[in-house]
């Protein structure tokens, strides 16, 4: 776990200091560790600090909105602290006398936490707290735009550490200016990399030579079937799609509506502030969002009103029409879509309050449409379902390449854990091998642990040949 060579760079010096602090922290009791965890949580949850971090995040990244970031910082951190309360992560954490197995929690060492600009406060806090729960040190490698928010967060954490006597070097920050080279060096020198953000960052983490957890691409689709309560579904979808200007990888990007309720569903969405664009407006919006084929920062994390204003500046011939849309202050913009793939960019992730609407004859066709979308982008993440037929959720879980099926919930609120569902609170969702990840659950404190198993002898249990092969031989013979 420890590199014996002398530090030869500023990054190596950071890691050396982290290792020294981690050696001290590794001797702490469960009660002491839990105090450090709560201290780090309080660093971001305290209302004045939370507000400062949220406002700084928006000011520096230009992404999302401060009120929702305040809610996210609080809710995701408070929920994580609830999940961790009483969880054992020091010493013996599990015993199975029948199997003669004892499980012992051990730290992984120094964690490199790669974090995105979309959540420059909440995501580092989540990773720091989970790492601390496992008696690890952690060094945050933020996006360049998110650096100042992460720096302020860590200042707050250090102040709380001073109160409890914890080493400050348990939590550190990659120095500014952050770049690919410094992040790559940090990933190489640490013991575990946990990467959230762009697929380029995730691929770099996997290629670093250090054990790594990375997340797959978002591009969530939701299904509204003919049995759904369309008003309740519209409420949930609008909440999910507008939260923090749809910066979450768990916000719906496409909605597949069964024909029998399409009119009612679109009406319910319209009543709540969604606006369906005409074909010409859709073409202008596509030009704004994907100049040169790549999603533009001009729309990422912006409100629907701002996006309409920027479309007006782009489309001189229809400027007044776009300004009229902006004046209505829509909550989301909708476009009708039926294609999938590079020639139909609205079928991909948009990171903005723009929603593609697909139609399907029935539930089976809706599921097939989602499968087409995920064959293009988003495989492994999750799918939403608004339905009163319980079996349909199981059908999606058995057939679609998804790690989560979110039923009758606001998707971006529910996917990363919620107080009214059983998923762990997290901002890093594994997407399994479908999303080129090595895990498919919500990242949690157990991912930051090594587990040593003590094995003791138990009474021998040897099956007979008939126990193993009897049914097979009876059916097919012993040939």
C-alpha positions in Angstrom: 0.0 0.0 0.0 2.9 2.4 0.7 5.4 3.6 -1.9 8.8 3.6 -0.3 10.5 5.9 -2.8 11.1 9.5 -1.7 8.7 12.1 -3.0 9.9 13.6 -6.3 7.1 16.0 -7.2 4.5 18.2 -5.5 1.9 15.5 -6.2 4.1 12.8 -4.7 4.5 15.1 -1.7 0.7 15.4 -1.3 0.4 11.6 -1.4 3.3 11.2 1.2 1.5 13.5 3.6 -1.8 11.7 3.0 -0.1 8.3 3.8 1.4 9.7 7.0 -2.0 11.0 8.1 -3.7 7.7 7.1 -1.3 5.7 9.3 -2.5 7.7 12.3 -6.1 7.5 11.3 -5.9 3.7 10.8 -5.4 3.3 14.5 -8.7 5.1 15.4 -11.6 3.3 16.9 -15.0 3.0 15.2 -16.4 5.8 17.5 -13.5 8.1 16.6 -14.0 7.4 12.9 -17.7 8.0 13.1 -16.9 11.4 14.7 -14.7 12.3 11.8 -17.4 11.3 9.4 -20.0 13.4 11.1 -17.5 16.4 11.3 -16.9 16.2 7.5 -20.7 16.1 7.0 -21.3 19.1 9.2 -18.7 21.0 7.2 -21.1 21.1 4.2 -24.5 20.8 5.8 -24.3 23.8 8.2 -26.7 26.2 6.4 -24.3 29.2 6.0 -21.5 27.1 4.7 -23.9 25.1 2.4 -25.2 28.3 0.9 -21.7 29.7 0.3 -20.6 26.5 -1.4 -23.7 26.4 -3.6 -23.4 30.1 -4.7 -19.7 29.7 -5.3 -20.3 26.6 -7.4 -22.8 28.4 -9.7 -20.6 31.5 -9.9 -17.5 29.6 -10.9 -19.0 26.9 -13.1 -22.0 28.7 -14.6 -23.9 25.4 -14.2 -27.1 24.8 -12.3 -28.7 27.0 -9.8 -27.9 27.8 -6.2 -31.2 26.9 -4.4 -31.1 23.4 -5.9 -27.4 23.0 -5.1 -28.2 23.9 -1.5 -30.9 21.2 -1.4 -28.5 18.7 -3.1 -25.6 19.5 -0.7 -27.9 19.0 2.3 -30.0 16.1 1.2 -27.3 13.9 -0.4 -24.9 14.5 2.6 -27.6 14.0 5.3 -28.9 10.9 3.6 -25.3 9.5 3.4 -24.8 10.2 7.1 -28.0 8.3 7.8 -26.8 5.3 5.8 -23.4 5.3 7.6 -24.8 5.7 11.1 -24.2 2.5 12.9 -22.5 0.8 10.0 -19.3 -1.1 11.0 -16.1 -0.2 9.2 -13.4 -0.8 11.8 -12.3 -4.2 13.0 -14.7 -7.2 12.8 -17.7 -6.3 10.6 -19.2 -9.7 10.0 -19.3 -13.2 11.5 -20.8 -16.4 10.0 -20.2 -19.2 12.5 -21.9 -21.8 10.3 -19.3 -21.1 7.6 -16.4 -20.4 10.0 -15.9 -17.0 8.5 -15.0 -13.7 10.2 -14.8 -10.5 8.1 -12.4 -7.7 9.1 -12.6 -4.2 7.6 -9.3 -2.7 6.4 -8.5 0.6 4.7 -7.6 0.8 1.1 -5.1 3.6 1.8 -5.0 6.9 -0.1 -8.0 7.5 -2.4 -7.9 9.7 -5.5 -11.4 11.2 -5.9 -12.0 12.6 -9.4 -15.0 14.9 -9.3 -17.1 16.9 -11.9 -18.0 20.5 -12.4 -21.7 19.7 -12.2 -21.6 18.9 -8.5 -18.4 20.5 -7.2 -19.6 20.5 -3.6 -21.9 17.5 -3.2 -19.8 14.9 -5.0 -16.5 15.6 -3.3 -18.3 15.6 0.1 -19.8 12.3 -0.7 -16.5 10.7 -1.6 -14.6 12.2 1.3 -17.2 11.0 3.8 -17.3 7.5 2.4 -13.4 7.4 2.3 -13.2 8.6 5.9 -15.7 5.9 7.0 -13.1 3.3 5.8 -10.2 5.0 7.6 -8.7 6.2 4.4 -7.1 9.5 3.4 -8.5 11.2 0.3 -7.1 13.6 -2.3 -9.7 15.4 -4.4 -9.0 16.0 -8.1 -11.8 18.4 -9.1 -12.6 19.7 -12.5 -10.8 23.0 -13.1 -14.1 25.0 -12.9 -15.0 23.3 -9.7 -11.6 23.8 -8.0 -12.5 26.8 -5.9 -15.7 25.1 -4.5 -13.7 22.0 -3.6 -11.0 24.1 -2.0 -13.6 26.0 0.2 -15.2 22.7 1.1 -11.9 21.3 2.3 -11.2 24.4 4.3 -14.5 23.9 6.1 -13.6 20.2 6.7 -10.2 21.1 8.0 -11.8 23.5 10.5 -14.0 20.7 11.7 -11.0 18.4 11.9 -9.2 20.9 14.1 -12.1 20.7 16.6 -11.8 16.9 16.9 -8.1 16.5 16.6 -8.1 14.8 13.2 -5.0 15.2 10.9 -5.8 17.8 8.2 -3.8 15.8 5.7 -6.5 13.1 5.7 -8.3 15.3 3.2 -6.4 17.3 0.6 -6.9 18.9 -2.8 -4.9 18.7 -6.0 -3.3 22.1 -6.5 -4.6 24.5 -9.1 -4.3 24.6 -12.1 -5.7 21.1 -12.3 -4.8 19.4 -15.6 -4.7 16.0 -17.2 -1.1 15.5 -16.3 -1.4 16.3 -12.6 -4.6 14.2 -12.3 -3.0 11.3 -14.0 0.0 11.4 -11.7 -2.2 11.5 -8.7 -4.2 8.5 -10.0 -1.0 6.6 -10.5 0.3 7.2 -7.0 -2.8 6.6 -5.0 -4.2 3.2 -3.9 -7.7 3.6 -5.3 -9.3 5.9 -7.8 -13.0 6.8 -7.7 -13.9 8.8 -10.8 -17.2 10.6 -11.5 -17.6 12.9 -14.5 -16.8 12.7 -18.2 -16.2 9.4 -19.8 -12.7 10.6 -20.6 -12.0 10.9 -16.9 -13.4 7.5 -16.3 -11.3 5.9 -19.1 -8.2 7.6 -17.7 -9.0 6.2 -14.2 -9.3 2.7 -15.6 -6.1 3.1 -17.6 -4.1 4.6 -14.7 -2.7 1.2 -13.4 -4.4 1.8 -10.1 -7.6 0.0 -9.0 -10.5 2.2 -10.0 -14.2 2.6 -9.8 -15.7 4.7 -12.6 -19.3 5.4 -13.7 -20.9 5.0 -17.1 -22.6 7.6 -19.3 -26.0 8.9 -18.3 -28.8 9.2 -20.8 -31.9 8.2 -18.8 -35.1 7.3 -20.5 -38.5 7.1 -18.9 -41.6 5.2 -19.9 -45.2 6.3 -19.3 -47.6 3.5 -20.0 -51.3 3.5 -20.6 -52.0 2.7 -16.9 -50.0 5.6 -15.5 -51.4 8.4 -13.4 -50.4 11.1 -15.9 -50.7 14.0 -13.4 -48.5 12.3 -10.8 -46.1 11.3 -13.6 -45.9 14.8 -14.9 -45.1 16.1 -11.4 -42.3 13.7 -10.9 -40.8 14.2 -14.4 -40.9 18.0 -14.1 -39.2 17.8 -10.6 -36.5 15.5 -11.9 -35.9 17.3 -15.2 -35.7 20.8 -13.7 -33.7 20.1 -10.6 -30.4 22.0 -10.8 -31.2 22.7 -14.4 -30.9 18.9 -15.3 -27.2 18.7 -14.5 -27.7 15.2 -13.0 -26.8 12.1 -15.0 -30.0 10.7 -13.5 -32.3 13.3 -15.1 -34.6 12.0 -17.9 -33.3 12.8 -21.4 -36.0 11.0 -23.2 -39.6 10.1 -22.4 -41.3 7.3 -24.2 -45.1 7.7 -24.0 -47.6 5.0 -24.9 -50.1 6.4 -27.5 -53.2 5.8 -25.4 -52.0 8.5 -22.9 -49.8 10.7 -25.1 -52.3 13.6 -25.4 -53.1 13.6 -21.7 -49.4 13.3 -20.8 -48.3 16.2 -23.0 -51.2 18.3 -21.7 -50.2 17.6 -18.1 -46.6 18.5 -18.9 -47.7 21.7 -20.6 -49.8 22.6 -17.6 -46.7 22.4 -15.5 -44.5 24.6 -17.7 -43.2 22.4 -20.4 -43.2 23.7 -23.9 -43.2 21.6 -27.1 -41.1 23.1 -29.9 -42.1 23.2 -33.5 -39.9 21.4 -36.1 -38.1 24.6 -37.2 -37.4 25.5 -33.6 -36.1 22.0 -32.9 -33.6 22.4 -35.8 -32.4 25.7 -34.4 -32.1 24.2 -30.9 -30.1 21.3 -32.3 -27.7 23.8 -34.0 -27.3 25.6 -30.7 -26.8 22.4 -28.6 -24.4 20.4 -30.8 -22.3 22.8 -32.9 -19.7 20.5 -34.6 -21.5 17.5 -33.2 -20.4 18.0 -29.5 -22.7 19.1 -26.7 -22.1 22.8 -26.1 -21.3 24.5 -22.7 -23.8 27.1 -23.9 -26.6 24.9 -22.8 -25.2 22.6 -20.1 -26.9 23.3 -16.8 -28.7 26.4 -18.1 -32.4 27.2 -17.6 -34.9 26.7 -20.4 -35.3 30.5 -20.5 -31.6 31.1 -21.0 -31.4 28.4 -23.7 -34.3 30.1 -25.5 -32.6 33.4 -25.3 -29.4 31.9 -26.8 -31.4 30.3 -29.5 -32.8 33.8 -30.3 -29.3 35.1 -30.8 -28.5 32.3 -33.1 -31.7 32.3 -35.2 -32.1 35.9 -36.4 -35.1 35.1 -38.7 -37.1 33.7 -35.8 -35.6 35.8 -33.0 -39.0 37.2 -31.9 -40.5 33.8 -31.6 -37.6 32.6 -29.4 -37.8 35.7 -27.3 -41.5 35.0 -26.8 -40.7 31.5 -25.6 -38.1 32.9 -23.2 -40.7 35.5 -21.9 -43.0 32.6 -21.0 -40.1 31.3 -18.7 -40.7 27.7 -19.6 -39.5 25.1 -17.1 -38.4 22.6 -19.8 -38.3 22.5 -23.6 -39.6 19.4 -25.4 -38.9 18.1 -28.9 -40.7 15.3 -30.7 -38.3 12.6 -31.8 -38.4 9.1 -33.4 -34.8 8.5 -34.4 -31.8 7.3 -32.5 -28.1 7.7 -33.0 -25.6 10.3 -34.1 -27.9 11.7 -36.8 -30.5 12.3 -34.0 -28.6 14.0 -31.2 -31.7 14.6 -29.1 -31.6 10.8 -28.5 -28.5 11.4 -26.4 -27.6 13.1 -23.1 -28.4 16.8 -22.9 -27.4 17.9 -19.4 -30.1 20.6 -19.7 -33.9 21.0 -19.3 -34.5 19.7 -22.8 -36.6 16.5 -23.1 -37.0 14.3 -26.2 -40.6 12.8 -26.5 -41.0 9.4 -28.2 -44.3 7.6 -29.0 -45.0 3.9 -28.7 -48.0 1.8 -29.5 -47.8 -0.2 -26.3 -45.5 -1.1 -23.5 -43.5 -3.6 -25.5 -42.7 -1.0 -28.1 -41.8 1.5 -25.5 -39.3 -0.9 -23.9 -37.9 -1.7 -27.4 -37.5 2.1 -28.0 -35.6 2.5 -24.7 -33.4 -0.5 -25.7 -32.6 1.3 -29.0 -31.7 4.5 -27.1 -29.4 2.6 -24.8 -27.7 0.8 -27.6 -26.6 4.4 -28.7 -25.9 5.9 -25.2 -26.7 5.3 -21.6 -26.5 1.5 -21.3 -26.2 0.3 -17.7 -27.5 3.4 -15.9 -31.3 3.2 -15.2 -34.7 3.5 -16.6 -37.8 5.2 -15.2 -41.3 3.7 -15.3 -44.7 5.2 -14.5 -47.2 2.4 -14.4 -49.6 0.6 -12.2 -48.6 -2.9 -13.5 -45.9 -4.2 -11.1 -44.8 -6.9 -13.5 -43.6 -4.4 -16.0 -40.8 -3.2 -13.7 -39.6 -6.8 -13.5 -39.8 -7.1 -17.3 -37.6 -4.0 -17.7 -35.2 -5.3 -15.0 -34.9 -8.7 -16.8 -34.5 -7.4 -20.3 -33.0 -3.9 -20.5 -29.3 -3.2 -19.9 -29.9 -1.2 -16.8 -28.7 -1.4 -13.2 -31.8 0.3 -11.7 -35.5 0.4 -12.6 -37.0 3.5 -10.9 -40.8 3.1 -10.5 -43.2 6.0 -9.9 -40.5 8.4 -8.6 -38.8 11.6 -9.6 -35.9 9.9 -11.3 -32.9 12.2 -10.5 -34.0 12.4 -6.9 -34.5 8.7 -6.5 -31.6 7.1 -8.4 -28.9 8.3 -6.1 -30.8 7.2 -3.0 -33.8 8.7 -1.3 -35.5 8.8 2.1 -38.4 7.0 0.5 -36.6 4.2 -1.3 -33.9 1.7 -0.3 -31.1 2.7 -2.6 -27.9 4.0 -0.9 -27.4 7.7 -1.0 -24.7 8.3 -3.6 -23.7 10.6 -6.5 -21.8 7.9 -8.3 -23.9 5.2 -9.9 -22.2 2.1 -11.3 -23.5 1.0 -14.7 -22.1 -2.6 -14.8 -20.4 -4.1 -17.8 -23.2 -2.5 -20.0 -21.7 0.9 -19.1 -18.1 -0.4 -19.1 -17.9 -0.3 -15.3 -16.8 -3.0 -12.8 -19.7 -2.5 -10.5 -23.5 -1.9 -10.9 -24.6 -0.5 -7.5 -24.6 2.9 -6.0 -21.1 3.6 -4.8 -21.0 3.4 -1.0 -18.5 3.1 1.9 -18.0 -0.7 1.3 -16.3 0.2 -2.0 -13.7 2.0 0.0 -12.8 -1.0 2.1 -10.5 -4.0 1.9 -12.0 -7.0 3.7 -9.8 -9.6 5.3 -11.5 -13.0 6.0 -10.5 -15.3 8.7 -11.5 -18.9 7.9 -11.8 -21.6 10.7 -12.5 -25.3 10.2 -16.1 -26.4 10.3 -17.6 -29.9 10.1 -17.0 -31.3 6.7 -19.9 -31.2 4.3 -19.3 -33.4 1.2 -22.3 -34.1 -1.1 -22.9 -37.4 -2.7 -22.5 -37.8 -6.4 -26.3 -38.2 -6.6 -26.8 -34.9 -4.9 -24.9 -33.2 -7.6 -25.6 -35.2 -10.7 -28.8 -37.1 -9.9 -31.3 -34.9 -11.6 -29.0 -34.4 -14.6 -28.5 -38.2 -15.0 -32.2 -38.9 -14.6 -33.0 -36.4 -17.4 -30.1 -37.0 -19.8 -28.3 -40.1 -18.7 -24.7 -40.6 -17.6 -23.1 -40.6 -21.1 
